[in-house]
Amino acid sequence: MVTALLAPLLASCQQAPPPAAPAQGWTQSELERVALEIQGDIEKLRGEAFQAPVKVKLASKADLRTYVEERLRKTESPQKLAADALVGKLLGVIPPELDVMAETLRLLDSQVVGFYDPDSDSFSLMDGCPMGLARMTMAHELGHALDDQLYGIDAQIAKLGQNTDAQLAYWCVVEGSATLVGNRWQMANARSLDAASMAAASEMMKGTFDQSPQWLWKPLVGSYLVGSGFLARSEKWLSAQMATVPGPDVARAFQSPPVSTEVALHPAKYWDEKQLDTPQRVELVHASIPTGWSVLREDTLGEFSCAILALAPAKRGGVDFSNPMAMLGLTFTSKAASGWDGDRLALCAKGEARALRWRSVWDSPEDAAEFRAALEAQLAHQRACVEKLTASGLHGVELTAGLAPTEFELLAWTGVPSDAELALLRAGIALVLVP
């Protein structure tokens, strides 16, 4: 888990930042002393005790890069990462020429100030971090450490499999919990925190997200902010940032996580028994895959991702977080996306050819029509993106009606060798509702 510079930015929304503070010259003994002090604060705020010591150390940018690469090797395969990047490009939400891995590492390199490693139960602080910012980072990351000791974060992630939607919903719990306890610690220690550290955080964010596609950065940001609102039982994530959440609620959310981002975005669908909402399941029928084709990736996108898909292409880009007020205008769902009721996609391959089929289900025919209209308005952009992915063969994008007025499908293909092969794709790759 990595600490993005979000809590300091929220705090600095209330005032113009002064000049940045100089870097702190940390020693190992000083780091351990401060971490132990904050660990005691976190225990008091959460009403839970650490079950084992949390090791702390200083880290460089090279250490961070090694940590991220090792975590990716453990939790993801290179094939899955490549397939996910291609899905985004076929959907038109990632520029065809973008090196997704390089951009992801750039985002982390530029705005991470500390990270907690569940494998070693250790917290690393980036060297040169100013004192005030370092202490806020420790409060957040030690919140992760406590939750990991209590609930086993990696074990839950492993259970979620090929479901980006469910994984992001769970990350909302993970980051929301650490954000809320970190924010409460920050409020309790406001007098001892220098405003210049918050200014340093703002300066570090300059240029980070300005040109990056929302498909890459918005889930990271949303897990902090939507997650805070979810645990506070509020759709108004900004006003929920300083909420105190009862310990039993935190435990329930970790032990029985929200099953979709729809639930995380609309907390009453989890916390209120009268509004409980379980999405419809859509599954791929593997026997329907045309001969010679193989499945590279299956996934569920969910309401959070659908909200990005519903945006006009010009609005899917970056944001300048060096201006803290930019955060206040963020939205994580929309009217077009809020009628989501389930989806599934399959990315298939044959030689150099690729085909993406995506089936979505909606609460009502009106909801389906509204979201489909949003996609239809962007088909020219999506087709232009798909065209750039291939040097030969057929390419294209089409929307087709589903079996019911509450559903429809999208098919995108690139490098398909012939019309006959394309006809096989249209007839195959069956995605069906599961009762």
NUNUMI-897788 format. One record per residue (C-alpha): y, x, z. Coordinates in steps of 0.001 Angstrom, whole numbers. Layout:
residues N
        py        px        pz
         Y         X         Z
...
END
This chain:
residues 435
        py        px        pz
         0         0         0
      3403      1318      -921
      6818       466       472
      9324      -634     -2124
     12991      -503     -1183
     13359     -4254      -678
     14064     -4785      3020
     16985     -2324      3039
     18401     -4003       -54
     18194     -7449      1538
     20049     -6146      4555
     22731     -4510      2443
     23398     -7785       606
     25694     -8549      3525
     28011     -5563      3086
     29263     -3003       607
     27222       188      1134
     28978      3361      2318
     28137      6816       913
     24520      7918      1202
     23225      9816      4235
     21855     13339      3911
     18095     13838      3848
     16246     14164      7134
     14550     17494      7782
     11349     16155      9315
      8867     18146     11353
      5317     16965     11914
      5858     16599     15656
      9024     14542     15138
      7256     12316     12610
      4381     11695     15028
      6761     10938     17881
      8777      8385     15908
      5651      6785     14422
      4064      6360     17863
      7238      4741     19156
      7367      2284     16243
      3649      1588     16537
      4297       295     20053
      7133     -1876     18729
      4861     -3391     16067
      2222     -4229     18656
      4821     -6125     20704
      6202     -7968     17705
      2785     -8995     16438
      1037     -9541     19759
     -1900     -7447     18500
     -3060     -3938     19396
     -4029     -1118     17050
     -7743      -462     17240
     -7430      3235     16323
     -4687      5846     15930
     -2818      5915     12616
     -2416      9413     11224
      1044     10249      9853
      2142     13010      7510
      4809     14028      5029
      4154     13657      1310
      5683     14881     -1934
      6028     13090     -5267
      2900     14946     -6380
      1034     13597     -3336
      2147     10076     -4220
       958     10472     -7802
     -2427     11729     -6564
     -2700      8803     -4132
     -1892      6219     -6800
     -4325      7724     -9296
     -7110      7891     -6697
     -6475      4279     -5617
     -6606      3174     -9246
     -9876      5014     -9789
    -11321      3267     -6747
    -10050      -242     -7433
     -9745      -311    -11227
    -11538      1203    -14213
     -9690      2847    -17123
    -11218       198    -19385
     -9829     -2645    -17269
     -6376     -1077    -17098
     -6322      -627    -20878
     -7527     -4198    -21398
     -4848     -5598    -19065
     -2160     -3697    -20964
     -3436     -5088    -24256
     -3488     -8641    -22863
       202     -8318    -21998
       998     -6995    -25475
      -978     -9757    -27225
       900    -12324    -25123
      4200    -10762    -26139
      5367     -9926    -22608
      4897     -6137    -22899
      6469     -4208    -25806
      3715     -3072    -28206
      4833       569    -28036
      5028       809    -24226
      2739      3220    -22355
      1925       848    -19485
       327      3428    -17195
      3236      5835    -17601
      5741      3054    -16931
      3837      1884    -13844
      3794      5410    -12425
      7508      5776    -13206
      8285      2624    -11237
      6356      3906     -8248
      7729      7448     -8455
     11311      6217     -8411
     11223      3638     -5633
      8398      4401     -3198
      9466      5901       127
      6131      5749      1946
      2546      4596      1585
      -399      3589      3739
     -3879      4693      2661
     -6667      2383      3928
     -9344      4959      3084
     -7997      7502      5572
     -6132      5080      7869
     -3046      7220      7390
       636      6725      6667
      2583      9131      4449
      6370      9396      4420
      8069     10881      1388
      9678     14169      2408
     13470     14230      2486
     13666     10544      3426
     16801      9760      5544
     16115      8926      9210
     17125      5249      9136
     15255      4492      5933
     12229      6408      7210
     12044      4332     10384
     12273      1070      8410
      9529      2354      6121
      7306      3183      9092
      7742      -311     10516
      6551     -1830      7236
      3661       560      6654
      2440       443     10249
      2358     -3333      9810
       -75     -2701      6938
     -2097      -356      9112
     -2457     -2980     11860
     -3491     -5689      9382
     -5996     -3360      7735
     -7596     -2529     11071
     -7790     -6206     11971
     -8812     -7746      8643
    -10055     -5060      6210
     -7676     -5330      3252
     -9807     -3429       719
    -12904     -5500      1457
    -11052     -8693       570
     -9611     -7195     -2624
    -13129     -6265     -3731
    -14238     -9904     -3409
    -11611    -11229     -5802
    -13065     -9657     -8941
    -11568    -10520    -12306
     -8822    -12820    -11116
     -5292    -11425    -11229
     -3956    -14731     -9914
     -6086    -14699     -6756
     -5411    -10980     -6226
     -1652    -11494     -6399
     -1896    -14451     -4016
     -3710    -12212     -1544
     -1143     -9420     -1994
      1487    -11992     -1056
      -259    -12260      2314
      -572     -8472      2676
      3011     -7631      1729
      4490    -10772      3284
      2990     -9905      6666
      4262     -6305      6601
      7663     -7383      5289
      8203     -9958      8026
      7218     -7646     10873
      9278     -4848      9321
     12302     -7130      8984
     11986     -8280     12601
     11752     -4658     13716
     14850     -3882     11668
     16810     -6720     13303
     15734     -5625     16779
     16833     -2040     16051
     19904     -2764     13931
     22268      -839     16217
     20313      2378     15826
     20002      2181     12020
     22637      3906      9936
     24077      1849      7103
     24164      4974      4967
     20362      4919      4774
     20550      1477      3238
     23051      2839       734
     20587      5624       -32
     17930      2993      -730
     20270      1240     -3130
     21041      4511     -4901
     17321      5293     -5267
     16792      1948     -7004
     19394      2666     -9707
     17778      2548    -13122
     14315      1736    -11750
     13782     -1790    -13052
     16665     -2008    -15519
     14564     -1700    -18687
     11075     -2451    -17425
      9356     -5716    -18449
      9020     -8385    -15768
      5276     -8500    -16413
      5059     -5116    -14660
      7652     -5225    -11860
      7904     -8884    -10888
      4443     -9147     -9246
      5314     -6144     -7043
      8634     -7635     -5969
      7203    -11137     -5673
      4408    -10094     -3328
      7042     -9067      -749
      9389    -12002     -1135
      7092    -14892     -2048
      4649    -13601       562
      7279    -13814      3296
      8050    -17387      2326
      4377    -18326      2195
      3685    -17108      5730
      6875    -18804      6946
      5720    -22037      5199
      8846    -22130      3054
      9526    -22109      -701
     12974    -20704       104
     11879    -17096       278
     15311    -15633       995
     15951    -17672      4136
     12408    -16888      5313
     12895    -13111      5444
     13596    -12984      9181
     11060    -15623     10205
      8719    -15222     13165
      5207    -16267     12126
      2657    -17197     14804
      -243    -14782     15102
     -2849    -17473     14352
     -1089    -18229     11055
     -1243    -14568     10021
     -4918    -14425     10970
     -5700    -17599      9030
     -3926    -16340      5907
     -5882    -13055      5970
     -9228    -14620      6795
     -8863    -17526      4350
     -6343    -16343      1745
     -4511    -18639      -693
     -6681    -19069     -3775
     -3863    -18959     -6318
      -222    -18026     -6739
       439    -21751     -7088
      -434    -22060     -3412
      1580    -18973     -2453
      4618    -20297     -4328
      4277    -23774     -2810
      3105    -23140       778
      2650    -26810      1653
      -355    -26802      -706
     -2013    -24447      1798
      -576    -25360      5206
      -338    -29164      4869
     -3763    -30833      4754
     -2306    -33789      2847
     -1098    -31530        27
     -4040    -29131      -328
     -4428    -28093     -3970
     -7393    -26293     -5511
     -7027    -25273     -9174
     -9480    -26405    -11793
    -11983    -23752    -12790
    -12192    -22621    -16398
    -15045    -20284    -17328
    -16083    -18340    -20418
    -19407    -19302    -22034
    -20747    -15869    -22915
    -23388    -17300    -25220
    -20611    -18538    -27500
    -19256    -15056    -28294
    -19691    -14337    -32037
    -22328    -11780    -33001
    -21061     -8214    -32823
    -18209     -9046    -30453
    -18107     -8005    -26792
    -16005     -9142    -23834
    -13532     -6502    -22624
    -11835     -8601    -19955
    -11831    -12025    -18336
     -8960    -13094    -16116
     -6922    -15940    -14636
     -3140    -15678    -14971
     -1886    -18442    -12652
      1500    -20075    -12104
      3342    -16833    -11297
      2442    -15252    -14644
      2955    -18528    -16512
      6535    -18605    -15229
      7152    -15259    -16980
      5451    -16502    -20148
      7740    -19551    -20146
     10875    -17409    -20189
     12673    -16696    -23432
     11869    -13128    -24578
     15425    -11978    -23901
     15025    -12991    -20239
     11713    -11188    -19601
     13226     -7774    -19096
     14674     -5733    -16265
     17088     -6219    -13411
     19548     -3851    -11752
     18476     -3677     -8108
     21065     -1014     -7339
     23285     -4100     -7055
     21706     -5844     -4026
     23142     -9194     -5125
     20808     -9112     -8148
     17917     -9901     -5839
     19518    -13166     -4773
     19173    -14566     -8279
     15439    -13933     -8598
     13093    -16847     -9268
      9309    -16674     -9283
      8348    -20012    -10789
      9963    -22648    -12981
      9777    -26308    -13906
      7754    -25428    -16997
      5187    -23433    -14972
      4953    -25563    -11829
      2524    -28058    -13375
      -187    -25366    -13698
     -3669    -26489    -12637
     -5941    -23701    -13873
     -6552    -21210    -16687
     -8848    -18511    -17998
     -8607    -15883    -20706
    -11110    -13734    -22547
    -10272    -10539    -24431
    -12969     -9680    -26967
    -13529     -6703    -29278
    -15449     -5734    -32395
    -14753     -2246    -33650
    -10972     -1921    -33842
    -10445     -5688    -33897
     -9260     -7557    -30804
     -9052    -11270    -30024
     -7547    -13002    -26998
     -8378    -16616    -26181
     -6590    -18360    -23317
     -7170    -21921    -22116
     -4808    -23552    -19626
     -5049    -26865    -17750
     -2075    -28810    -16388
     -1448    -31516    -13804
      -334    -34084    -16396
        85    -34452    -20174
      3841    -34089    -19641
      3354    -30770    -17801
      1090    -29481    -20574
      3564    -30524    -23258
      6480    -28883    -21449
      4744    -25529    -21067
      3364    -25629    -24597
      6878    -26258    -25915
      8052    -23145    -24053
      5340    -21067    -25748
      5960    -22581    -29182
      9626    -21551    -28948
      8462    -17937    -28625
      5672    -17795    -31214
      7768    -15840    -33708
      8418    -13154    -31081
      4762    -13044    -30054
      3568    -12796    -33664
      5969     -9915    -34286
      4541     -8098    -31234
       954     -8667    -32357
      1749     -7432    -35869
      2823     -4060    -34447
      -548     -3556    -32758
     -2542     -3087    -35949
     -2316     -1018    -39104
     -4957     -3009    -40982
     -6786     -6315    -40942
     -5557     -9773    -40087
     -3262    -10559    -37178
     -1714    -13736    -35792
     -1154    -16208    -32972
     -1851    -19928    -32851
     -1799    -22755    -30322
     -4464    -25428    -30544
     -4994    -28753    -28784
     -7522    -28989    -25994
    -10136    -31668    -25446
     -7705    -33569    -23213
     -3907    -34031    -23306
     -3610    -31984    -20093
     -4837    -28767    -21716
     -4413    -26501    -24725
     -5513    -23094    -25977
     -3887    -19975    -27393
     -5626    -17566    -29750
     -4119    -14180    -30650
     -5880    -11632    -32852
     -5241     -8226    -34376
     -7232     -6025    -36777
     -9712     -8803    -37655
    -11290     -7719    -40969
    -11633    -11035    -42801
    -10903    -14764    -42850
    -14618    -15393    -42287
    -14560    -13325    -39096
    -11437    -15168    -37963
    -13193    -18489    -38496
    -16002    -17306    -36223
    -13445    -16476    -33516
    -11809    -19887    -33839
    -15171    -21613    -33436
    -16472    -19287    -30726
    -15190    -17755    -27481
    -15676    -21050    -25671
    -13755    -21538    -22402
    -14917    -24658    -20569
    -13883    -26600    -17486
    -16326    -26285    -14608
    -16771    -29469    -12529
END
